[in-house]
Amino acid sequence: MSLGQTVLGLLETGPSHGYTLKRAYDEQFGRDRPLHVGQVYATLSRLLRNGLVEVDGTEPGGGPDRKRYAITEAGVTDVRRWLATPEKPDAYLQSTLYTKVVLALLTGRPAADLLDTQRGEHLRLMRELTRRKTDGDLADQLICDHALFHLEADLRWLELTAARLDELAKKVRS
């Protein structure tokens, strides 16, 4: 996720102070990884330098004056362009799991055990995400669904790979 465009998108809803932006980000997107306040101010500084935000006012605070930032027309254009640009799908063509399976076969280790262990870890995480989804709000449900669908695809791959282990072992060793 692009932090700059996310901050711009939050500012498009109205001018805000840096700490208020951090709170809004954490509430909407940072449930598992909240932002450090320094990241917000570094991002605002870069956006200001690039003409995508402007200082909309200052207020005295306990320390330095608190700046209120607003998005510029260039910033709105940047967000519009970013939202309209599709994300590049990750094809996972050289995954770590595949590498581990091949290395296990090359070194004479039991690749089936590796796949079973990985399957167990995927199922554990799926149970955890399902509990979170059940207890969560709509945002949690959507985030968990996304992760669960990816884990389901991984499980299908693990099953298919387990079914093809003998064939893969012959190819790897030849």
N, C-alpha and C positions, 0 to 999 in steps of 0.2 A: 504494500500500500504506500502511496506517495504521501508523506506527511505534509508537504507543502500544499498540494492540492486539497487535502483534507482540511487543513487549517483555512485555506481560502473558502472552501465550501461552507465551513462553520461561520466564517465572517460574512458570507453572503446573506445569512439570516439576520445580520445586524452587527454594528460595531461592538467591539468587546475588548476587555483587558486580557493580557496574557494568561493570568491565572484562571480567569473565567473560561478561556479557550481550553486550557488544560483539563479543567473539570468537565467541560462538555465533551471533549475527546474521550476522556476516561469513561464517562457514562455511556457513550454511544459505541465506542470502538475498542477501548482499552481494558475491558474487563479482566482479561488474562495477563495483559502487559501494559500497565498504566505508563503514561509518558512521564519522563522527568521534566520538571519545569524548565530546566536549562535547554532542553530540546525545543520547547515551544518558543522561547525567546531567541534562540539561534535561528530557528525557522522564520520567525517574524522579521528578524534583522535582514535575512537573505531576501525575503519577499519585499521588504521595504526598499532595499538596494536595487531590486529588479523592477520596481515600479508597480508591483502587483497589489500592495497595500499602502496605506498612508496613515499617518498619525492623525486621528480625528479629534484629539483633545488630550489634555493632561489634568491630573488631579493630584493634590498633595497626598502623600501617604506617610507611613511610619518611617520610610527610608527615602529613596529617590522618588520623584514624581511618578505617578502611575500613568502610563500612556494607554490611551484607548485607540485601537486600530480599526480601520475600515477598509473594505476591499475597493479597489479601483476598477474602472471599466476594463482595463487590461487584465486584471485579476479575474473578473467575471468571464471574460473571453477565454482565459486559461482554463478555468473550471469547466466551462461549456465544452471546450475541445477535449479535455481529459475525460469527461463523462461520456462523450460520444465515441471515444477511441476504445475498441475492444481490447481486452487483456489478451496477451499471447498465452494460449493454452500450453501447459507444461506437459510434454509428451513422455516424460520419465523414461527416455530411451536407454539411459545408463544408470539405473537405480543402484543404490547401495545394496539392496536385497539381492539383486541379480549378481552383483560382484561377490557377495558373501557365498552364495550358492556355488558359483564357479570355483572360487578359491577353496571352498570345502572339498569339492570334487577333486581339484588338482592336488590337494595335500592329503588326500585319503581320509578326510574326516567325514562323519556321517551327515550329509546334507539334509537327509530326511529329518534328523533331530533338530537341525537349525530351523527348518521350515515349521516343524511342530512348535518349537519354542516361540518363533515369531508369530504363529497363528494364535498362540495363547496370549501373547502381549497385545495383539490386535483386538482379541475378544475382550480382554480386561478393559482396554480403553473404550471399546464400544459400550460396555456395560456402564462405565463411568459417565460417558457422554449421554447415554440414554437416561440415566438418573438426573443428570443436569438438565436435560431437555424437558423431562417430566415436571421438574420443580421450577423451571425457569419461565421467564417472560417470552414474548414473541421473538425478541432479538436473540436470546439464548437458544430458542428452538431453531431458528434459521441457521445460526452459526453451527450448532451441533448437527443439524441435518447435513450441512455441507461437509463437515468432517466425517460423519458416519457414511455418507455415500462414497467418499474416497477410501475409507477403510474397507468398505464392502468390496470395492474394486480390487484393493490389495489382497483381500481374502480369496477372491476368485483367482487371482494370479498365483497365490500360494498353492491353491488346490491344483491348478493346471500344471504348475511346475513340479509339484509332488508326483503327479501322474506321469510326467515326462522325464523324471530323474534318470532312469536307466538309459534312455536315449541321449540325454544331455551328457551323462558321464562318458558314454562311448565317444561322442564328438569332442569333448574336452580333452580326453586322454589320447586321442589319435593325432 
